[in-house]
Amino acid sequence: MFLILYKVKLTKSNSVDIIKQKLVITNNKIKGVIMSVVIVGGNDCMIRKYKEICEQYKCSSKIFTHMKTGMKKQIGNPDLLVLFTGTMSHKMARCAISETKGLKTTIERSHSGSVSALKNILEIHAVK
Protein backbone atom coordinates (compact mmCIF):
# COMPACT_ATOMS: atom_id res chain seq x y z
CA MET A 1 0.00 0.00 0.00
CA PHE A 2 1.25 3.47 -0.83
CA LEU A 3 0.52 6.84 0.72
CA ILE A 4 1.22 9.90 -1.39
CA LEU A 5 2.98 12.78 0.39
CA TYR A 6 3.23 16.24 -1.11
CA LYS A 7 6.11 18.45 0.05
CA VAL A 8 5.86 22.20 -0.65
CA LYS A 9 9.10 24.11 -1.14
CA LEU A 10 9.68 27.82 -1.71
CA THR A 11 12.35 28.47 -4.35
CA LYS A 12 14.80 31.35 -4.63
CA SER A 13 12.58 33.08 -7.18
CA ASN A 14 9.67 33.03 -4.66
CA SER A 15 7.73 30.41 -6.59
CA VAL A 16 6.38 27.26 -4.98
CA ASP A 17 7.54 23.77 -5.94
CA ILE A 18 5.40 20.79 -5.01
CA ILE A 19 7.28 17.51 -4.71
CA LYS A 20 5.32 14.26 -4.73
CA GLN A 21 6.69 11.36 -2.68
CA LYS A 22 5.35 7.89 -1.98
CA LEU A 23 5.34 6.24 1.45
CA VAL A 24 5.37 2.44 1.58
CA ILE A 25 3.06 1.09 4.26
CA THR A 26 3.19 -2.57 5.35
CA ASN A 27 1.67 -3.99 8.52
CA ASN A 28 0.52 -0.50 9.54
CA LYS A 29 4.14 0.73 9.61
CA ILE A 30 5.69 3.29 7.32
CA LYS A 31 8.76 1.64 5.80
CA GLY A 32 10.18 4.68 4.10
CA VAL A 33 9.81 7.30 1.47
CA ILE A 34 10.26 6.18 -2.09
CA MET A 35 11.28 8.81 -4.58
CA SER A 36 12.26 7.73 -8.06
CA VAL A 37 15.47 9.30 -9.36
CA VAL A 38 16.95 9.03 -12.84
CA ILE A 39 20.61 9.97 -13.16
CA VAL A 40 21.88 10.75 -16.65
CA GLY A 41 25.61 11.19 -17.17
CA GLY A 42 28.30 10.63 -14.58
CA ASN A 43 31.10 8.06 -14.55
CA ASP A 44 30.87 4.30 -15.07
CA CYS A 45 33.00 3.59 -12.02
CA MET A 46 30.58 5.58 -9.83
CA ILE A 47 27.38 3.65 -10.65
CA ARG A 48 27.52 1.53 -7.48
CA LYS A 49 28.23 4.61 -5.35
CA TYR A 50 25.32 6.55 -6.95
CA LYS A 51 22.97 3.65 -6.11
CA GLU A 52 24.20 3.47 -2.50
CA ILE A 53 23.67 7.21 -2.02
CA CYS A 54 20.16 7.02 -3.47
CA GLU A 55 19.35 4.16 -1.09
CA GLN A 56 20.57 6.27 1.86
CA TYR A 57 18.01 8.91 0.85
CA LYS A 58 15.33 6.22 0.35
CA CYS A 59 15.20 6.73 -3.41
CA SER A 60 14.88 4.18 -6.16
CA SER A 61 17.30 4.95 -8.98
CA LYS A 62 17.99 4.35 -12.64
CA ILE A 63 21.42 5.36 -13.89
CA PHE A 64 22.44 6.00 -17.49
CA THR A 65 26.11 6.90 -17.94
CA HIS A 66 26.07 6.33 -21.72
CA MET A 67 23.44 6.68 -24.42
CA LYS A 68 21.73 3.30 -24.72
CA THR A 69 19.32 2.00 -27.30
CA GLY A 70 15.79 2.57 -26.02
CA MET A 71 16.89 4.95 -23.26
CA LYS A 72 13.84 7.11 -24.00
CA LYS A 73 11.52 4.24 -23.11
CA GLN A 74 13.47 3.31 -19.96
CA ILE A 75 13.42 6.76 -18.31
CA GLY A 76 9.74 6.53 -17.41
CA ASN A 77 8.11 9.05 -15.04
CA PRO A 78 10.69 9.90 -12.36
CA ASP A 79 10.17 12.34 -9.50
CA LEU A 80 13.69 13.75 -10.00
CA LEU A 81 15.92 13.84 -13.08
CA VAL A 82 19.60 14.53 -12.35
CA LEU A 83 21.76 15.58 -15.30
CA PHE A 84 25.53 15.45 -14.84
CA THR A 85 26.26 17.70 -17.80
CA GLY A 86 30.05 17.50 -17.67
CA THR A 87 30.11 13.83 -18.70
CA MET A 88 27.23 13.52 -21.12
CA SER A 89 26.55 14.30 -24.74
CA HIS A 90 24.09 16.94 -25.92
CA LYS A 91 22.03 14.17 -27.51
CA MET A 92 21.65 12.41 -24.14
CA ALA A 93 20.57 15.64 -22.47
CA ARG A 94 17.99 16.40 -25.17
CA CYS A 95 16.67 12.82 -25.00
CA ALA A 96 16.25 12.88 -21.21
CA ILE A 97 14.67 16.33 -21.10
CA SER A 98 12.27 15.63 -23.97
CA GLU A 99 11.06 12.44 -22.25
CA THR A 100 10.18 14.28 -19.05
CA LYS A 101 8.61 17.28 -20.79
CA GLY A 102 5.01 17.74 -19.65
CA LEU A 103 5.50 15.58 -16.56
CA LYS A 104 5.82 16.79 -12.98
CA THR A 105 9.49 15.82 -12.93
CA THR A 106 12.00 18.08 -11.20
CA ILE A 107 15.13 18.53 -13.32
CA GLU A 108 18.45 19.27 -11.62
CA ARG A 109 21.64 19.98 -13.54
CA SER A 110 25.15 19.69 -12.18
CA HIS A 111 28.37 20.06 -14.13
CA SER A 112 30.17 17.73 -11.74
CA GLY A 113 29.29 14.05 -11.47
CA SER A 114 30.77 13.75 -7.99
CA VAL A 115 29.33 12.08 -4.90
CA SER A 116 29.00 15.42 -3.10
CA ALA A 117 27.09 16.93 -6.04
CA LEU A 118 24.56 14.08 -5.91
CA LYS A 119 24.29 14.33 -2.12
CA ASN A 120 23.63 18.08 -2.34
CA ILE A 121 20.87 17.52 -4.91
CA LEU A 122 19.24 14.73 -2.88
CA GLU A 123 19.55 16.78 0.31
CA ILE A 124 17.28 19.37 -1.29
CA HIS A 125 14.74 17.06 -2.93
CA ALA A 126 14.63 13.84 -0.88
CA VAL A 127 14.01 12.92 2.74
CA LYS A 128 16.91 11.18 4.47
Salt bridges, closest charged atoms under 4 A:
ASP44 OD2 - HIS66 NE2 2.85
GLU52 OE2 - ARG48 NH1 2.95
GLU52 OE1 - LYS49 NZ 3.97
GLU108 OE2 - HIS125 NE2 2.87
